[in-house]
Amino acid sequence: MSLILPFFTGLLFGVGLVISGMSNPANVIAFLDLAGNWDPGLAFVMLGAVVTFGAGFPILRKRQGKPLFSDKFTLPASTSLDRKLISGAIIFGVGWGIGGFCPGPALVNVLTGSAQGLLFVASMLIGMLVAVYRKS
């Protein structure tokens, strides 16, 4: 029973990715191609996300007690920009630009049987494992 809400939340997120075009790597690459055939469509998707977050975050910060579906709020503890954060953002951005995928849309593509999505997710999982074992 406790997995029903996360399942439907993830399903809604996946449907949103498909409707917005974020799950299509060609759309993402066209959005990032500022010097060529630029497609500004995904800017509206990002603007919608920023506006939604901007409206919801102050409400979250003012809420007393615990969240509706968790034991506690988990907000980032650090607000500093360090080398790990910046290098991770650069690696993410380069990967997004080359492949046209980020993790959520890649998982949507795996579910549709996309070989590109499967290759991306496999590579992403290998990278995550390397990062975990490198720490230990």
N, C-alpha and C positions, 0 to 999 in steps of 0.2 A: 504493500500500500504506500510506503514512503517513497517509492521510486516513480510513482505515477506523475506527480507534479514535475520532477526533473525531466522525465521522458517527454511530456507534452511541451515543456519549455524548450527543450532541445529541438523537438519537431517543429515548433513555431519558428525558432531561429533558422533552422534549415530551409523551411519554406520561404522565409524572408530573404535568405541568401539567393535562392533560385529566382524569386520574383524580381529582386533588385539587380540581378545579373552578376552579383559578386562571385557566384560559383562558376562562371564562365571565364577561364583564363584569358581568352582573347579580349574580353571587355576590360579586364584589369590591365593587361598590357597596353591596350589602346588608351586607357586613362593615364597611364604612366608615360606614354610617348608624347611628351610636350613638344618636341621638335618635329614630329611627323604628323600623322593623322590622329590628332588628339581627340578623344571622346570625353567630354566633361560629365557624362551621366553619373558616374560614381561619386562625383563631388556632392551631388544632391543626397545620395545615400549617406555619405559621411556627415553632411550637414544635419540630416535628420537624426543621426545617432548623437551628434554633439548637442543638439537642442534638447533631445530627450534626456540625455545625461545631465545637462546643465539645469534642467527643470527638476529632475528627480533627486539629484545629489543633495541640495539644501534640505529637502524634505527628509532624506535619510539621516542627515546630520542632526536634525532637530528631534527626530523620533526618540522617545524615552523608552527604556526597557529593552526588550529583545526583538529581533525581527520576527515576522509572521511564520516563516518556515525554517528557522534555524535556532540554535541555542544562543548564538551571540553574533554581533557584527564583526566582520573581519576586514578592516581597512588597512591599507599599506602602513607599515610602521616607519618606513624611511621616506623622506622627501628629497633626498640629495641625489644629484646626478654624479654617479661614479663611473669609473672606467668599464666595469662589467655591464652596467645598464646601457651606456653609449655603444659599446662594441656589440652587445646583443641586438640593439635597435638597428645598427648598421647591417649586421648579418641578416636579420629578419627582412629589412628593406631590400637588400640585394637579392635575397631568395625570392621575395615577392615579385620583384621586377623581372627576374629571369624566368621564373616558372609560372607566374600569374596566379599563384595559390598562396593562401595563408591557411593555418590549420583547420578552421571551421569549414570553409568552402572545399578544401581538399577531402575532408571526411564525407561531405555531401556527394562529391564526385566519385568516391569509392563506392558509395551505395548505389550509384547509377551504373557501375561497371566500367568506369573510365580507367584505362591503363595509365594515363598521365597522373590521375589522382592517386592511384595505387602506388605508383613509383614515388610520388612525392611523399605520401604518408609513410611508406617503408623507409625512405631516406630520413624523414623527420624522426621516426622512432629510433633509428640507429643513432642519429645525432643526440637525441635525448638520453639514450643509454650511455653513450660516450661521456656526456656531461655528468651524469650521475656517478659513473664509475671513476671519472677523473677526480671528483671531489673526495671519494673514499680512499 
